[in-house]
C-alpha cells in the first residue's frame, strides 16, 4: 500500500491531524491557523502530503469512527481550496462518503446512492493512472464500493 501522510498546510481549521499526520478528526471548534493559499477555508478537507502522477497506488482509510458524515477520495492538486465545494469529478474530486446514515458516491449532477451489504470500517482507495480510474472497496472483505473513470 501507498504510504500516505496528510499535509497540515492544507487542513481546514476545523480538522485535527494526528501527531503522525496519518489520521484526522473533526474538532469541537475552529483552530486559529494561517489562511495560506493551500488551506481549505470552508470545507473540512485535507490533502495528502505527496501526490501521484503515474502508476497504481492503493491505501486504506479507517472510517468506523467518522461520525454522521465523512468523505474519502482523491483530489487533483489544483483543486479549489477556497469557498464551498460540491465534491464532484468536475471539481477535480473523486470521492465516496456517508451523510447521516446514507452512503453515496459524489457524482454530478446528483450523488449516486450506494447500497452496501455491510458498512465498511475501512475503505481501500486505488488510484490507477494506467487503467484511468479511482476505485473504492471495503478494505476488510475487498467488496467493491464504487469506481470512477478518470477523464
N, C-alpha and C positions, 0 to 999 in steps of 0.2 A: 504493500500500500504506500501511497504518497505520504510524505512527511509534511503535514500542513500545520503551520503556526499562523496565528492571527496577527494582523497589523494594527497595533494600538493607535496609530495616527489616523486610521480610517474609522475607528469605532465611534458610533453615536454616543453622546454623553449619558444616555440612559442605560447603557450597557456596562457591565463589569467583566473585564477579562481576568481569567485565572492567571496566577503568577507565572506559569509556564507558557502562557499565551496559546494554550491548546483548547481552552474552554471559554464559554461566555454565558452570562446570565443577565437577566433584567434586574436593574437596581430599583430601589424604592424611590429614588429621587435623582434629579438631573445632577451630573457631576460637572464642576467647572473645568472645562478643558479649552485649549486654544481652538478657535474656529478656523483651522487651517484648510486649504483647498481640498485636501484629500478626505476630510472628515464628512461623514453623513450627518447633516444637521437636523433632519426631520424624521427620517425613517430609522428604526432600530436595527441598523445593519453594521456589519464589519466585514472586511475582506481579508483574504489570506495574504501573508507577507510576500510569498513568491507566486509568480504567475506561470502559466504554461502556454506554449505556442505550438508545440508539436507532440506527437506520440499519444500514448494512452496512460491516463492517470486515474487511480481509484483511491478513495479514502472513506472512512466511516465517521458518522456524526451521531452521537447519542442524543436522542430526543425524548427519552422517557420522562424527564422532569421538566419538559418545556413549557408547562402551564397551559393556559387557554389558547394561546396562539404562538406559532413559530413557523419559520420557513428555513429551508436549507437548499442551497443550489450553487450555481456558477454564475459569475458576472464578468462581463468584459471589463478590462482595465479602465476603459474610457467611460464606464457607467456614470451617469449624473449623480453627484453626491449631495446636491442642494435641492430642497423642496420635496414635494410629495412624489413618490414613485408608484407605478402600477405593477411592478414586479413581473413584467412580461418579456418575452423574447424581443419584441420590438424596441424595448428599452435596453436590451443587452443583458437580460437576466433570465436564466432558465432555472426554475425552482418548483419545489413541491412544499406543501405545508399543511398545517392544521389550524383551523379557525373555529374556535368554540365547538369542538367535537366533530367537525366536518373536515374531511381530508380533500385536498384539491391539488391539481397541477395548475400553476399560474400561467394560463394560456390567454390569448387575446382573440376575440373581444371579450369572451366570458371565461371564467375559470372552469376547468374540467373537473367534475366530481370524481373522486377516487373511491371505489368500493373495495376496501381491503378486508381479506378474510380474517386477519388478526392485526392488531395495532402494533406497529414496529417500536421496539425500544431503541433501535439504532438504524440509521439509513446508510446504505452504501451509495456513494456518488461516483460515477465513472464518466470521465470526460475523455472522449475518443476523437482525436483530430483526424485519424486515418479513415474511420467509418463515418465521421461527421455527425456525431450525436452525443447527447448527455443522457445517461440512463440512471435511474434510481431504483434501488431494490432494498428489500428487508435484509439488513446485514446478518441476521441470525439464520434465516432459512433460505436466503437468496431469491425469494419470490419477487418477481418484477413488480414495480410500482407504477412507473411511467417512464417514457423516453421521449426526448425532444430531438428533432433533426436540426442540425446547425445549418443555417442558410449559407 
